[in-house]
């Protein structure tokens, strides 16, 4: 699975939020969306609104491909319950997302890199699939050798914020656990996303 390497600051400016949580805020000097007429906002069609919400969701989960979003939506459709909530639950329980929410990575892209390079353990076993679905009760930790790197040491020093209610964390040892499945209101998105509109968009995508 390829990793996104495109212009992250441009995307952050498009939505007007430091959406990737980068230490150097990309909106500091250029707050408007990119382009000659970036400061002007045109009224969007229903399709345009759905597309924008879908793009926001792609962004916060590390630029997932549309094919991946469609697959998660189809999985949610097959389960009993609220499709929008189940769809979001599947995305949030990805291993790379869990690593980022636990504060073991500086950005979602850093979390993806940690997983892909085999630095993350689930219940003590290496898992290098970013899309791995973490289940309640599973413990997530980092390999010993990666904990001593300068970036991880800095993250450990700066990690003073609380983790979401569905997680527990031991930052001293870089360990955490998914306690329960997340609910939409518990997920700390950096910008508002209308998940129902995303599902409407994906419902019409082959």
ABEGO torsion letter per residue (X at the ends): XBBBABBAAAAAAAAGBBAAGBABBAAAABABBBEAAAABBBBBBAAAAAAAAAAAAAAAAGGBBAAAAAAAAAAAAABBEBAAAAAAAAAAABAAAAAAAAGABABAAAAAAAAAAGABBBGGBBBABAABBBBBGBBBBBBAAAAABAAAAAAAAABABBBBAABBBBAAAGBBBBABBBBAAABBBABBBBAAAAAAAAAABX
